Amino acid sequence: MGFLQRGKEDANFFTVPQKYSHFGFENKRAPYPRGRVVGGTSVINHMLYLRGNRRDYDRWAAAGNDGWDFQSLLHYFKKSEDFRGTRTKESDEYHGQGGPLRVESKRWGTSVGPRVLEAGKELGYDIVDSNGPSQIGFGVPDITAVNGIRGAVDKVYLQPALKRQNLHVSIKSRATKIMFDENGQATGVQYIRDGKTKFAFAKREVIISAGAIESPQLLMLSGVGPSDHLHQHGIPVVVDLPGVGQNLQDHPILLGLSWTSRPASALNLLTFLRPSAAKDFIHQRQGPLTSPLAFEAMAWPRLNPDDPEWPDIQVLFTSATPAIDKGILFRRILGLDEEVFRDYFGPLYGREGITMAPLLTRPLSRGSVTLSSKNPFAPPFIDPNYLSHPQDVATIVKGVRFALEVGNTRAMKNFGVQFHDKVLSGCKNYTLGSDDYWGCFARHMATTGYHPAGTCKMAGPRDPMGVVSPRLRVRGVKGLRVADASIMPHITTSSLNAPCVMIGEKAADMIKEDWGALR
């Protein structure tokens, strides 16, 4: 996935310069990968299959979105899934078989993964299937793969349907506008292909599934959004919807908490270049080429005092540091400032090690997506507004303390790890290890977890910032729905691929039900 980001399959978006974060990044902004390819971001993501916490969805329902509670949605998670991972008595009822989305256990890892799980047990945590009855604990993530090959949604949903007479896929095409008649009925889509303007007309409905960045962009280009903002760009207003593009949420993840380890204990890039790696993959679908780069394990600790079973921190454990390639590729992918990277990570160049990355699962900060121009090919302004809420910084610091606790377990000490305790140059005025130091560190080194959501908020009729109804219909117009991560009122405490597939499954049933076609 590292080679796919910033390439031709990526929209190559960037955030706007951040006010409260990204002090250690080039121009104080972050690269913002979005898949511009059939299959979307599932083609360039890390393939982790994570559903989140049941409380995520119960909160959606409690806010007026009937039918979106966890118990109602479990059916769609199971319907979509063809689970081939490790089955246990405790979690078996939470998994489905025979669905389009293949979910497998990770087929390869270094010795880091077992040590992390051992450390979790030492701290009193269970080894869990995070998609089972409880999210709290340590575990190895399952991935969306088919016999060791990436199982992107285009492969498992779209390709099997390509021979159907009622499906046409227009590739290398950009949707530029939703068309409406004088009654506010969506009549079709204007799009550009090979430099020519074309139209696709709809007898019944148009469904937008362009993601949390480009769905609100397309709505605003079509005259659906905040009227003042549309007037600013000379776009005629079809309906004034102030919530379009607002409520942007993402999971900030902290880079740079790294430990060195003994030689041959963690990841070495040569592992992927050896002839044996290709041989294992081609002939047996085994080995390092079957698994997401460096991902070994993860943890959801009990750190939330309000509800210990609803985690506000996830920690990802990788068998490499960002300096494993001496700054050749990963610094550019991450967008870190070259001088900051060289100063802080220089002592780790080429050395084996591990990284523990706290990720904020329930951020309080909110951002926005707005138009930079009425030109549909102009990237929108993406402002996640990371760490604008001070509680987000405090929670990340809490995650740092937990990661350090894991690093100090006997299991990790016996593994020979040593914490990289170099002081970050931008935080020299603070005492190393203090809360103020780690807060400063977070404002320098936290960045996107690649999970934008919330910009076409699903809400009941009384919420003035709602964009779609619980049936996913866009307010104020007819014949138009949105079905993707943008409809999430609150981001889930997980990666978003599995929840997005669930949203698609539920949307399909609602559409069939509304048109009398549900079998």
ZIFENMO-V781743 format. One record per helix or strand of 3 or more residues. SS is the DSSP state (H for helix, E for strand). FROM is the first residue (numbers start at 1). LEN is the number of residues. Records with the same first field share a line. If there is no record, write none. Layout:
SS = FROM-LEN + FROM-LEN
//
This chain:
E = 13-3 + 81-3 + 101-5 + 137-3 + 173-8 + 185-9 + 196-6 + 206-3 + 246-4 + 252-3 + 258-3 + 295-6 + 313-6 + 353-8 + 367-4 + 381-3 + 446-3 + 480-3
H = 26-3 + 40-4 + 54-9 + 70-11 + 92-3 + 112-11 + 153-9 + 211-11 + 227-6 + 270-4 + 275-10 + 288-3 + 330-5 + 338-11 + 390-18 + 410-4 + 425-3 + 435-11 + 485-3 + 497-18
//
